[in-house]
Every structure is written in C-alpha cells, then in structure tokens.
C-alpha cells in the first residue's frame, strides 16, 4: 500500500511506498510562520520510500543553517515536506491525500504556542522538543 500526497493546486504530487511514523504537531513560532497556521502537522518517513510523481520542477526549497528545510509548491505555496541535508524526511499531513495512517502522537514546543490557541487534551505535550531530541 502506498501513500500519496499533493499540493493545493495539484501540480506537485508524491508517493510514499511505506508508512509514516512519529506524527507530531509543532507549536513553535517558526512552524506557525512556515505553515501559516497555529501549528504544523508532520510525520516522518523512510527517505528511500519517498518519490516525486509530478511537478518536482515546481518545488521551491528553504534550508536553514542547520541543514533542515522545507519544500513547497512555487505555484500555490503549499508546504509539502521537510528535508534534512537535501533528502525528504517527512511530509506535512495536510497535503496527504486520504488517510495518512497515523495520528498525532505529541504536541511539541507548546511553551511558545500562540496565545490564542487551545490544544486539545489527551495527547502528550512538551514545553520544548520531544524527549531525547
């Protein structure tokens, strides 16, 4: 079974021949800016199981000094995936087409969440990054 995803305009599409894992929502100020939302919803994958199906030439990349980055559609602006040193390491759950097969397992960086956000109960919350990070 594969997982497929696409951007808002449909020009960029990907496929994952595997499973997503370690789904989380990050509430830091950087994720709020990058995702234009109260938080990100993101899950990791095995980079060898990820492939672009269409529109790879339409991707724009942002890379931090630490080697982590994001790739997004240059047409509609959808943030599609996270990268590390140029390899896709995870995807944004909002761009997965259908059921991603994971649920959010944690909320991280809640110590810097937006003052107007209320985080639902029932999922572990961490003031900063996840344990062991």
C-alpha positions in Angstrom: 0.0 0.0 0.0 1.3 3.4 -0.8 0.5 6.9 0.5 0.0 9.7 -2.0 0.0 13.5 -1.5 -0.3 16.7 -3.5 -0.3 20.4 -3.2 -3.4 22.7 -3.2 -3.3 23.3 -7.0 -2.4 19.7 -7.7 0.7 20.5 -9.8 3.1 18.7 -7.4 2.4 15.1 -6.4 4.4 12.5 -4.4 4.1 8.8 -3.4 5.4 7.0 -0.3 5.9 3.2 -0.7 5.9 2.7 3.1 4.4 4.0 6.3 4.6 7.3 8.1 5.7 7.4 11.7 6.2 9.7 14.7 3.4 12.2 13.7 3.5 15.4 15.7 2.2 18.9 15.9 4.8 21.6 16.5 3.6 24.9 18.0 6.9 27.0 17.8 6.8 30.4 16.2 8.9 29.1 13.2 6.3 26.5 12.3 3.4 29.0 12.7 5.1 31.2 10.1 6.1 28.3 7.8 2.7 26.7 7.8 0.5 29.8 8.2 -1.3 28.1 11.0 -1.4 27.7 14.7 1.0 24.7 14.4 2.4 22.2 11.9 1.1 18.6 11.5 4.0 16.5 10.3 5.1 12.8 10.1 8.4 11.2 9.4 9.1 8.6 6.7 11.9 6.4 5.4 13.6 8.7 2.7 14.2 5.7 0.4 10.4 5.1 0.2 9.6 8.7 -1.0 9.4 9.8 -4.6 8.0 12.7 -6.6 5.3 11.7 -9.1 4.8 15.1 -10.8 5.8 18.7 -10.6 9.2 18.3 -8.9 10.5 21.1 -11.1 7.9 23.4 -9.5 9.3 22.9 -6.0 10.9 25.7 -4.1 13.2 24.9 -1.2 14.0 26.7 2.0 17.0 25.4 4.0 18.2 26.6 7.4 21.8 26.9 8.5 21.4 23.6 10.4 20.6 21.6 7.2 16.9 21.3 7.9 14.4 22.7 5.4 11.1 22.7 3.7 9.9 22.2 0.1 6.8 23.9 -1.2 4.9 24.4 -4.5 6.0 27.5 -6.2 2.6 27.9 -7.8 0.2 27.6 -4.8 2.6 27.8 -1.9 1.6 24.5 -0.2 4.3 23.3 2.2 4.7 19.6 1.2 7.6 18.1 3.0 10.5 18.5 5.4 14.1 17.9 4.4 17.4 17.3 6.0 20.6 17.8 4.0 18.6 17.7 0.8 16.6 14.5 1.5 12.9 14.3 2.2 12.5 13.0 5.7 8.8 13.7 6.3 5.6 15.2 5.0 3.0 17.6 6.1 -0.1 15.7 7.0 -2.4 18.4 5.4 -1.1 17.5 2.0 -1.6 13.8 2.3 -4.4 12.6 0.0 -6.6 10.3 2.1 -5.8 8.7 5.4 -2.1 9.1 6.3 -2.3 6.0 8.6 -1.0 7.9 11.6 -2.5 10.1 14.4 -0.7 13.0 16.1 1.3 11.4 19.0 2.6 14.6 20.6 2.4 18.3 20.7 5.9 19.9 20.9 7.1 23.4 21.7 3.8 24.2 23.4 5.8 26.6 25.6 5.8 29.0 22.7 2.4 28.4 21.3 0.2 31.2 20.1 -1.7 32.8 23.0 -5.0 32.4 21.1 -4.6 28.6 20.6 -6.2 25.9 22.8 -4.6 22.5 22.5 -6.9 19.5 23.0 -6.4 17.2 25.9 -5.4 13.6 25.5 -2.1 13.9 23.6 1.2 14.3 25.3 2.5 17.9 25.3 6.1 19.0 25.7 7.2 22.6 26.5 10.1 22.2 24.1 11.2 19.4 21.7 10.3 15.7 22.2 12.2 13.6 24.7 15.6 12.6 23.5 15.8 15.3 20.9 
